């Protein structure tokens, strides 16, 4: 029996050949192919600068670090995301302040952001959940009113648009991920894009030990061998091998996003008669990236349904366990869960169905058939 995972990379011969060409060349680690990938990524999202790194988590980390906020600053974010979003705040000695979500989009609720602002608030990290852009205008207005910095965690949303403009230039910095299940892949990888040249220069140092070679006559005239460590950076560099794959993938992103939208539309059409499923929706002014297709269950035991689908080769998943439920956060940053009715309701009912560009319409029909049969098999009241 074939297994249909919730997400999967789409690799073709062109991708493979691009990597082979780098392996036959002179550069394996960060080199000219990384430069080209950064240029093409920036061009695609219409940004001035892109800084490629080895993961989306690394990108989040150096973005927060680049802000140079006072230690112990409060950064408001959503708890309904992968752990990396909140962790990037902790890595840099700041305090994550969680705000509830809008259950319809699963995105952070601007009204809840306002309620969390204090004299110690310095920034907002908002996440475009599943590829659906947040309420960017409203969040931007809040940031301007309170003089807050903005980081857009768009790890799900490369290729998505807001009011006809591609995600990538709305915040001070925007984060992308190139994990295999994301819109494009470099194996592992990520990037920060920004309009700010000063931030871009700092990000480039932070991804490479905080080191720069722009040191003037620090070691005497003609000492081209010299370098200086100006920040406490890490080794977050992307390799030319990864960048070659990324360049090839980037050339196909429009078709990837189109196919994701086609699959989502087919899901919505074939599942719309199931009253025990609440299907996702898209606001009119956005182009959804459809990294994930999530449904909300009504009166159904999720664990039983999860096992039922797995037995039939369907790799459902759950995105996400709220950050505040993890043991580490409960120990160090305990939360009152009643402050997050939207998160709690969505988390208790959500299920992710498979969606990736290489899925066929037949795969969607197969999943639909099993979801239609499950009502009688699990005795779901309809």
KAWO-V930486 format. One record per backbone hydrogen bond with DSSP energy under -0.5 kcal/mol. NH is the residue of the N-H (numbers start at 0). CO is the residue of the C=O. If there is no record, write none. Layout:
BEGIN
nh->NH co->CO
nh->NH co->CO
END
This chain:
BEGIN
nh->3 co->312
nh->4 co->2
nh->10 co->8
nh->15 co->11
nh->16 co->12
nh->17 co->13
nh->18 co->14
nh->19 co->15
nh->20 co->16
nh->21 co->17
nh->22 co->18
nh->23 co->19
nh->24 co->21
nh->34 co->30
nh->35 co->31
nh->36 co->32
nh->37 co->33
nh->38 co->34
nh->39 co->35
nh->40 co->36
nh->41 co->37
nh->42 co->38
nh->43 co->39
nh->44 co->40
nh->45 co->41
nh->45 co->42
nh->46 co->41
nh->48 co->193
nh->50 co->191
nh->51 co->49
nh->52 co->189
nh->53 co->235
nh->55 co->188
nh->58 co->54
nh->59 co->55
nh->60 co->56
nh->61 co->57
nh->62 co->58
nh->63 co->59
nh->64 co->60
nh->65 co->61
nh->66 co->62
nh->66 co->63
nh->67 co->64
nh->71 co->92
nh->72 co->69
nh->73 co->119
nh->74 co->94
nh->75 co->122
nh->76 co->96
nh->77 co->124
nh->78 co->98
nh->80 co->78
nh->84 co->81
nh->85 co->81
nh->86 co->82
nh->87 co->83
nh->88 co->84
nh->88 co->85
nh->89 co->85
nh->90 co->86
nh->91 co->87
nh->91 co->88
nh->92 co->89
nh->93 co->88
nh->94 co->72
nh->95 co->93
nh->96 co->74
nh->97 co->95
nh->98 co->76
nh->101 co->106
nh->102 co->100
nh->104 co->101
nh->105 co->101
nh->106 co->101
nh->108 co->99
nh->109 co->107
nh->111 co->108
nh->112 co->108
nh->113 co->109
nh->114 co->110
nh->115 co->111
nh->115 co->112
nh->116 co->112
nh->116 co->113
nh->120 co->117
nh->121 co->73
nh->122 co->73
nh->123 co->148
nh->124 co->75
nh->125 co->123
nh->125 co->150
nh->127 co->152
nh->128 co->126
nh->130 co->127
nh->131 co->128
nh->132 co->130
nh->135 co->133
nh->138 co->134
nh->139 co->135
nh->140 co->136
nh->141 co->137
nh->142 co->138
nh->143 co->139
nh->144 co->140
nh->145 co->141
nh->146 co->142
nh->146 co->143
nh->147 co->142
nh->148 co->121
nh->150 co->123
nh->151 co->172
nh->152 co->125
nh->152 co->150
nh->153 co->151
nh->153 co->174
nh->156 co->153
nh->159 co->156
nh->160 co->286
nh->161 co->164
nh->162 co->284
nh->164 co->161
nh->166 co->159
nh->168 co->165
nh->171 co->149
nh->172 co->149
nh->173 co->192
nh->174 co->151
nh->175 co->190
nh->177 co->188
nh->179 co->186
nh->181 co->178
nh->185 co->177
nh->186 co->177
nh->187 co->185
nh->189 co->52
nh->190 co->175
nh->191 co->50
nh->192 co->173
nh->193 co->48
nh->196 co->194
nh->199 co->195
nh->200 co->196
nh->201 co->197
nh->202 co->198
nh->203 co->199
nh->204 co->200
nh->205 co->201
nh->206 co->202
nh->207 co->204
nh->208 co->205
nh->208 co->233
nh->209 co->204
nh->210 co->204
nh->210 co->207
nh->211 co->227
nh->214 co->212
nh->217 co->214
nh->219 co->216
nh->222 co->219
nh->223 co->221
nh->225 co->222
nh->227 co->211
nh->229 co->209
nh->229 co->227
nh->230 co->209
nh->232 co->208
nh->232 co->230
nh->233 co->205
nh->235 co->206
nh->235 co->233
nh->237 co->51
nh->239 co->27
nh->239 co->28
nh->240 co->27
nh->242 co->238
nh->243 co->239
nh->244 co->240
nh->245 co->241
nh->246 co->242
nh->247 co->243
nh->248 co->244
nh->249 co->245
nh->250 co->246
nh->251 co->248
nh->252 co->249
nh->255 co->251
nh->256 co->252
nh->257 co->253
nh->258 co->254
nh->259 co->255
nh->260 co->256
nh->261 co->257
nh->262 co->258
nh->263 co->259
nh->264 co->260
nh->265 co->261
nh->266 co->262
nh->267 co->263
nh->268 co->264
nh->269 co->265
nh->270 co->266
nh->271 co->267
nh->273 co->270
nh->274 co->272
nh->276 co->273
nh->277 co->295
nh->278 co->276
nh->280 co->103
nh->285 co->282
nh->286 co->160
nh->287 co->285
nh->288 co->130
nh->290 co->129
nh->291 co->129
nh->292 co->352
nh->293 co->291
nh->294 co->350
nh->295 co->277
nh->296 co->348
nh->297 co->275
nh->298 co->296
nh->301 co->299
nh->304 co->300
nh->305 co->301
nh->306 co->302
nh->307 co->303
nh->308 co->304
nh->309 co->305
nh->310 co->306
nh->311 co->307
nh->311 co->308
nh->312 co->309
nh->313 co->308
nh->314 co->3
nh->314 co->312
nh->315 co->313
nh->316 co->351
nh->321 co->319
nh->322 co->78
nh->324 co->321
nh->325 co->322
nh->329 co->325
nh->330 co->326
nh->331 co->327
nh->332 co->328
nh->336 co->334
nh->338 co->335
nh->339 co->336
nh->343 co->339
nh->344 co->340
nh->345 co->341
nh->346 co->342
nh->347 co->343
nh->348 co->344
nh->348 co->345
nh->349 co->345
nh->350 co->294
nh->351 co->316
nh->352 co->292
nh->352 co->350
nh->354 co->5
nh->358 co->355
nh->363 co->359
nh->364 co->360
nh->365 co->361
nh->366 co->362
nh->367 co->363
nh->368 co->364
nh->369 co->365
nh->370 co->366
nh->371 co->367
nh->372 co->368
nh->373 co->369
nh->374 co->370
nh->375 co->372
nh->376 co->372
nh->377 co->373
nh->379 co->374
END
